[in-house]
């Protein structure tokens, strides 16, 4: 069965090194620049009554402070990738963030 591993980590050189290590192990992933809502609200120059996600998407560098990674892999490979994340983050002490995974009951594609 395929699983989806989702992680959000603070940006930085150690996170970049983790992404390279995952790639060198033969895995492919989608990585997006993201920001927590708290950071977006704190960084807004002019607070609005409503938050426009399209405004954030158009100017991610103004708000982004983290990366979000999605990786689809075989269930038996999940622990290997999670262990890489634990190693590089020192169990989320050196790089703040989180990860979780869930099964994909139906999957089609070429990842």
C-alpha angles and dihedrals in degrees: 000000000000121000133196116227113199122190134174117196136170111259120252145107094291091053089049089052090051091053090051091049091052090050092047089054087060101258126133123209143169114241123192132184106242141171135208117245091242091058093046093052093045093049098046109118092206115024111225129206087239131033115233113210089194090059090053092047091052093054107028096154090064092059109017118111100149144044127231117207126196116190127176114204145150113281092241090059094051097090092051092056093042089052090053089053091048091049096050094042094040087233090315095306097108096033116031117222144086143248137203138168137206134185122262106219093192126027136171126172145074106278 
